[in-house]
Amino acid sequence: MPTIIAYFIAGVCLAGFVTIWFWTAYKELSAKQNNLADLEAQLRLHELLAAQARDGPDAKAAAGMLETSRMLCREAAKGYNRTLHKPMNRFPALLMGFRAAEDAARVPSPIKP
């Protein structure tokens, strides 16, 4: 009887550990993923604005903002991929469907400049 109680306690502790492990990994990765999605949307907006202001008086400022947005998006993608490849996050991320982010700043936009 004491063996069954010990196994039960060990099982509850193991289930709690795995639950906290996966929950923490999900929370961290989803926050980074949401941040990256927001920055990608901002990058697309700056691409559109730079295309519209191409020959106007604000072309230089628009190009500067576009480059800044690209830099922020690249850094966010690097940070997300770094978090994804941490040893403690790798297994839960694989099971929960998180995948490495491609660099959105290098992907050509559908808007022709």
C-alpha positions as CSV (number, residue, x, y, z in Angstrom):
1,M,0.0,0.0,0.0
2,P,2.8,2.6,0.8
3,T,4.3,1.8,-2.6
4,I,1.1,2.7,-4.4
5,I,1.0,6.0,-2.5
6,A,4.6,6.8,-3.4
7,Y,3.9,6.0,-7.1
8,F,0.8,8.2,-7.0
9,I,2.8,11.2,-5.4
10,A,5.6,10.7,-7.9
11,G,3.1,10.7,-10.8
12,V,1.4,13.8,-9.6
13,C,4.7,15.6,-9.2
14,L,5.8,14.5,-12.7
15,A,2.5,15.6,-14.3
16,G,2.8,19.0,-12.5
17,F,6.4,19.4,-13.7
18,V,5.6,18.6,-17.3
19,T,2.5,20.9,-17.2
20,I,4.5,23.9,-15.8
21,W,7.3,23.2,-18.3
22,F,5.0,23.2,-21.3
23,W,3.0,26.1,-20.1
24,T,6.1,28.2,-19.5
25,A,7.5,27.4,-22.9
26,Y,4.2,28.2,-24.6
27,K,3.9,31.5,-22.8
28,E,7.4,32.6,-23.8
29,L,7.2,31.4,-27.4
30,S,3.7,32.8,-28.1
31,A,4.7,36.2,-26.7
32,K,7.8,36.3,-29.0
33,Q,5.6,35.0,-31.9
34,N,3.0,37.7,-31.4
35,N,5.7,40.4,-31.2
36,L,7.2,39.1,-34.5
37,A,3.8,39.1,-36.2
38,D,3.1,42.7,-35.1
39,L,6.5,43.8,-36.4
40,E,6.0,42.0,-39.7
41,A,2.7,43.8,-40.1
42,Q,4.4,47.1,-39.3
43,L,7.1,46.2,-41.9
44,R,4.5,45.7,-44.6
45,L,2.9,49.0,-43.7
46,H,6.2,50.8,-44.0
47,E,6.9,49.1,-47.4
48,L,3.6,50.4,-48.6
49,L,4.3,53.9,-47.3
50,A,7.8,53.9,-48.8
51,A,6.4,52.9,-52.2
52,Q,3.8,55.7,-52.1
53,A,6.4,58.3,-51.1
54,R,9.0,57.1,-53.5
55,D,9.3,60.2,-55.6
56,G,7.9,62.7,-53.1
57,P,9.6,65.0,-50.6
58,D,9.3,62.4,-47.8
59,A,11.1,59.6,-49.7
60,K,14.3,59.8,-47.7
61,A,12.4,59.7,-44.3
62,A,10.2,56.8,-45.5
63,A,13.2,54.8,-46.7
64,G,14.8,55.4,-43.3
65,M,11.7,54.2,-41.4
66,L,11.5,51.2,-43.7
67,E,15.1,50.3,-43.0
68,T,14.5,50.7,-39.2
69,S,11.4,48.5,-39.5
70,R,13.4,45.8,-41.4
71,M,16.1,45.9,-38.7
72,L,13.5,45.5,-35.9
73,C,11.9,42.6,-37.7
74,R,15.2,40.9,-38.3
75,E,16.1,41.2,-34.6
76,A,12.7,39.9,-33.5
77,A,13.1,36.9,-35.8
78,K,16.5,36.2,-34.4
79,G,15.3,36.5,-30.8
80,Y,12.3,34.2,-31.5
81,N,14.5,31.6,-33.2
82,R,17.0,31.8,-30.3
83,T,14.2,31.2,-27.8
84,L,12.9,28.4,-29.9
85,H,16.2,26.6,-30.0
86,K,16.9,26.8,-26.2
87,P,17.3,23.3,-24.9
88,M,14.4,23.6,-22.5
89,N,12.0,25.0,-25.2
90,R,13.0,22.7,-28.0
91,F,10.9,19.6,-27.2
92,P,7.7,21.5,-26.1
93,A,7.9,23.8,-29.1
94,L,8.1,20.8,-31.4
95,L,5.1,19.1,-29.9
96,M,3.1,22.4,-29.8
97,G,3.8,23.3,-33.4
98,F,6.1,26.2,-33.1
99,R,8.5,26.5,-36.1
100,A,11.5,28.6,-36.8
101,A,10.7,32.1,-38.3
102,E,12.1,33.0,-41.6
103,D,13.5,36.5,-41.8
104,A,10.6,38.6,-43.0
105,A,12.8,41.5,-43.8
106,R,14.5,39.3,-46.5
107,V,11.2,38.0,-48.0
108,P,10.2,40.1,-50.9
109,S,7.0,42.0,-50.3
110,P,4.1,41.7,-52.7
111,I,4.3,45.5,-53.3
112,K,6.4,46.5,-56.2
113,P,8.5,49.6,-55.4
